[in-house]
Amino acid sequence: MSRRILLLVNTGKPEVREQLATVRRAITQTGATIVTETPAVDSPLPLELAEAVRHAKGADLIVTLGGDGTLLAQTRRWIALNLPMLGVNFGKLGFLAEFDLQALIDQAPQLFDGRELACIERPLLEVRTVRLGADPHRDHDGPYHLALNDAAIIAGPPHRMIRVGLSIDGHPGPSILGDGLIICTPAGSTAYNVSAGGPIVAPDVRALCVTAIAAHSLAFRPVVLGGSSVIDVFLERANDPQPLSDSGVSCGSGTVLLLDGRDVAKLSTGDRVIARLHNRTVRFVQNPLIGYWETLASKMRWGVGPARA
């Protein structure tokens, strides 16, 4: 049985617009049907499952055209459908979006004719903020945000160091002074986390990483935690938003919580950020012609020595 495709198009990329007809042709020539084609915007759907299903019109596979950022955003947006996602890279890196245009064209018969797809399950990060004075136990089931890569607590302008207290599974940990903290999934271990000196975690490991950003100590080291761990971060000292200067220039927006690079909340001293792996995963279609470690070596230059003059 041929596939029914929900096609999500990042129309902000000229390369995507130029090749869109080619992608449509590659899909439909296999006998597959594009049941819905829609811009890959980041605004949330009304994610009641019935509403998401109505938008998708019976799709059994999501194809995103853009890059890793597009795939990240659409994972969050369409998570209620619980469908496998195939990312086609028109961006710079293409680490999560494993197919480029030529790979999609070459492998289209195997991808869209209905046979079983090779997928990898990626865990999602579930993050809650608890404001000063609120009971984190009472608010345990309150509203939360999802991220595929990471949650980052960033000091923010006016760029004074902040201090966060770390607790893991209810056990007090260190107090960290620096520019912030990253909590990431294995998918996110090769993003902001690795730039900050954190470990690379294989994609099939269910785990969380905690990495300090520019810690004011040589003693703090990144840690890898089990997939059932709960991380509680207490803002012992945050940067408060600053008023406009006399010249009308903003002096600083203060400490913020970023999820997959998106600013989702301003944080103040006394607030908490509670993170754990979500009970739902997302399935990404793998390119059978390339492997994770090959991609890591070629696209992120893992282990590459200095160039000769």
C-alpha positions in Angstrom: 0.0 0.0 0.0 1.5 3.3 -1.1 2.1 6.0 1.5 0.0 9.1 2.3 2.3 12.0 2.9 2.0 15.1 5.0 4.4 17.5 3.3 5.8 20.4 5.4 7.6 23.0 3.4 9.9 25.7 4.7 9.0 28.3 2.2 11.5 30.7 3.7 14.4 28.8 2.0 14.8 29.7 -1.7 16.3 26.3 -2.4 13.2 24.6 -1.1 10.9 26.7 -3.3 13.1 26.0 -6.3 13.1 22.3 -5.8 9.5 21.8 -4.5 8.2 20.6 -7.9 11.0 18.0 -8.0 10.2 16.7 -4.6 6.5 16.4 -5.4 7.3 14.5 -8.5 9.7 12.2 -6.7 6.9 11.3 -4.2 4.0 10.9 -6.5 5.8 8.9 -9.2 6.0 6.1 -6.7 2.3 6.0 -6.4 2.3 7.8 -3.0 -0.2 10.6 -2.3 0.5 14.0 -0.8 -2.6 14.4 1.3 -1.7 17.8 2.7 1.0 20.3 1.8 1.5 23.1 4.2 4.1 25.7 5.2 6.5 24.5 7.9 5.7 27.4 10.3 6.7 27.3 14.0 3.4 28.6 15.4 1.7 25.8 17.4 -1.3 23.9 16.1 -4.3 23.6 18.4 -2.8 20.2 19.3 -6.0 18.4 20.3 -5.4 15.1 18.6 -8.6 15.2 16.6 -7.6 18.7 15.2 -4.1 17.5 14.2 -5.6 14.4 12.5 -8.0 16.6 10.6 -5.1 18.7 9.3 -3.2 15.6 8.2 -6.1 13.9 6.4 -5.0 10.3 7.1 -1.3 10.7 6.5 1.1 7.9 7.6 4.4 9.7 7.0 5.6 13.3 7.6 8.2 14.7 5.2 9.8 18.0 6.1 11.7 20.2 3.6 14.2 22.6 5.1 16.9 21.5 7.5 17.5 20.5 11.0 15.8 23.6 12.4 12.7 22.8 10.3 12.7 19.2 11.5 13.0 20.4 15.2 10.1 22.8 14.9 7.8 20.4 13.1 8.5 17.6 15.5 7.1 19.8 18.3 4.2 21.0 16.2 2.9 17.7 15.0 3.9 15.4 17.9 0.2 14.5 18.6 0.1 12.5 15.3 2.7 10.0 16.4 3.9 9.6 12.8 7.4 8.9 11.6 9.2 11.9 10.2 11.5 12.1 7.2 13.7 15.2 7.0 15.1 16.4 3.7 18.0 18.8 4.2 18.2 22.1 2.3 20.3 23.7 5.1 23.9 23.8 6.1 24.4 20.7 8.4 21.7 18.1 7.9 22.6 16.1 11.0 19.0 15.2 12.0 17.5 15.6 8.5 19.4 12.6 7.0 18.3 12.9 3.3 19.4 15.5 0.8 17.4 16.0 -2.4 19.4 13.5 -4.4 19.1 10.8 -1.7 15.3 11.4 -1.6 15.1 11.0 -5.4 17.3 7.9 -5.5 15.5 6.2 -2.6 12.0 7.3 -3.3 10.7 3.9 -4.4 11.8 2.3 -1.2 10.7 5.2 1.0 7.2 5.7 -0.4 5.9 2.4 -1.6 4.6 1.3 1.8 7.3 -1.1 2.9 8.6 -0.9 6.5 10.9 2.1 7.1 14.1 2.0 9.1 13.5 4.4 12.0 15.2 5.6 15.1 13.3 6.7 18.2 14.4 9.9 19.7 13.4 10.9 23.2 11.8 14.3 23.9 12.7 16.6 26.8 9.8 17.7 29.0 10.4 21.0 30.9 8.4 22.8 33.5 9.0 26.2 35.1 7.9 26.7 38.7 7.8 30.3 39.8 9.1 31.6 43.1 6.8 30.6 46.0 5.0 27.9 44.1 5.1 24.3 45.3 7.1 22.1 42.7 5.3 19.0 44.0 1.9 20.5 43.7 2.7 21.8 40.2 4.2 18.5 39.2 1.4 17.9 36.6 1.2 21.5 35.5 1.8 22.9 31.9 5.1 21.8 30.3 7.1 22.5 27.1 8.7 19.9 24.8 12.2 20.0 23.2 13.9 17.5 21.0 17.5 18.8 21.6 17.9 20.8 24.7 16.8 23.2 27.5 19.3 25.9 28.2 19.2 28.4 31.0 21.1 31.4 29.7 22.4 34.3 31.9 21.4 36.8 29.3 22.1 40.6 29.3 23.5 42.4 31.2 25.7 39.3 31.1 26.6 39.0 34.8 27.3 35.4 35.9 24.3 33.6 37.4 24.2 30.9 40.1 22.1 27.8 39.8 21.6 24.9 42.3 21.3 21.5 40.8 19.3 18.6 42.3 19.1 15.2 40.7 16.2 12.8 41.7 15.7 14.8 44.8 19.4 14.6 45.9 21.1 18.0 46.3 24.0 18.5 43.9 26.4 21.4 43.3 25.8 25.1 43.0 27.2 26.3 39.7 28.4 29.8 39.0 28.8 30.7 35.4 26.9 31.7 32.2 24.2 29.0 32.5 23.3 25.4 32.2 22.4 23.0 29.4 20.2 19.9 29.8 20.0 17.8 26.6 18.8 14.6 25.1 21.2 12.3 23.0 19.9 14.1 19.9 20.9 17.4 21.4 24.3 16.2 22.6 25.8 17.2 19.3 24.3 20.7 19.4 24.8 23.4 22.0 26.0 20.8 24.5 29.0 19.7 22.5 30.0 23.3 21.8 30.0 23.9 25.6 32.3 20.9 26.1 29.7 18.3 26.9 29.8 14.6 25.9 28.5 13.1 22.7 25.9 10.4 23.5 24.9 7.7 21.0 21.4 8.1 19.6 20.1 4.8 20.9 21.0 5.6 24.5 18.1 6.8 26.7 19.9 9.4 28.8 20.2 13.1 29.8 23.3 15.3 29.8 23.9 18.2 32.1 26.6 20.6 31.0 27.6 24.0 32.6 28.2 26.9 30.3 31.5 28.6 31.1 31.5 27.4 34.8 33.6 29.6 37.1 35.3 26.5 38.4 37.8 23.9 37.0 36.1 21.3 39.2 32.7 21.0 37.5 32.4 18.3 34.7 29.5 17.4 32.5 27.4 14.4 33.6 25.4 11.8 31.8 22.2 10.6 33.7 19.9 7.7 33.3 16.7 8.2 31.3 14.4 8.1 34.3 16.2 11.0 36.1 14.5 14.2 37.1 16.7 17.3 37.1 15.6 20.3 39.3 17.5 23.5 38.7 17.0 26.3 41.3 17.8 29.9 40.2 19.9 31.1 43.2 20.9 34.2 41.4 19.5 35.4 38.0 19.9 38.5 35.9 16.7 40.6 36.1 15.5 42.5 33.0 17.0 46.0 32.9 15.1 49.2 32.0 15.8 51.2 28.9 18.8 53.6 29.2 18.3 57.4 28.8 19.1 56.9 25.1 16.3 54.4 24.7 18.6 51.3 24.3 17.7 48.2 26.2 20.2 47.3 28.9 19.3 43.7 29.0 16.5 41.2 28.9 17.8 39.1 31.8 18.0 35.3 32.3 15.9 33.2 30.0 15.0 29.6 29.3 15.6 28.4 25.8 14.2 25.2 24.3 15.8 24.1 21.1 17.1 27.6 20.8 13.6 29.3 21.3 13.1 31.8 24.1 10.2 30.3 26.0 10.4 32.0 29.5 12.1 34.7 31.4 13.6 33.5 34.7 14.0 35.3 38.0 15.8 34.5 41.2 13.9 31.8 43.1 12.4 30.2 40.0 12.9 26.5 39.3 13.3 24.6 36.0 12.4 20.9 36.2 13.4 18.6 33.3 12.9 14.9 32.5 12.5 12.7 29.5 8.9 12.8 28.2 7.0 9.5 28.0 6.6 9.9 24.2 9.3 9.5 21.6 9.5 10.6 18.0 10.5 8.4 15.1 12.9 9.7 12.5 13.3 7.8 9.2 17.0 6.9 8.7 19.0 7.0 5.5 20.2 3.4 5.1 23.2 4.5 3.1 24.8 6.5 5.8 25.5 5.8 9.5 25.4 8.0 12.6 29.2 7.8 13.2 30.0 8.4 9.6 27.8 11.5 9.6 29.4 12.7 12.8 32.9 12.3 11.3 32.1 13.9 8.0 29.7 16.7 8.9 31.0 17.7 12.3 34.7 16.8 11.5 34.9 14.5 14.5 38.5 13.6 15.2 39.9 15.6 12.2 43.4 16.7 12.8 44.9 20.1 11.9 45.2 21.0 8.3 48.6 21.2 6.6 49.8 24.7 5.7 
